[in-house]
Amino acid sequence: MTKQDTKESRKQKFINYFWVTMTVVIAICTVVVSISTIGDTMRTRRNRRAVEERIATLEERIARDSAFIEQISTSPEFMEKFARETYHMQRSGETVYILE
């Protein structure tokens, strides 16, 4: 083996080590980014479930309130009863006793 061959061999080893090192660094970066992405995905799914539960609760309340609005706007007897019970309203000349 000549001196020239030895230099080229060292140069080739350096190039091989460089590429192996670069491959390992890229692989580590890929793993770190993947783990971060998986964590974000899990948090997003958890938040989505919480939001969907909140939406279901609010839709229930909307349905209940819509039924109440429909009833109060179509039934004068119900409106009078509601006003008397909620706001302690009375007709003139009437005495109301509040029991709690």
Secondary structure, 3 states (H helix, E strand, C coil): CCHHHHHHHHHHHHHHHHHHHHHHHHHHHHHHHHHHHHHHHHHHHHHHHHHHHHHHHHHHHHHHHHHHHHHHHHCHHHHHHHHHHHHCCCCCCCCCCCCC
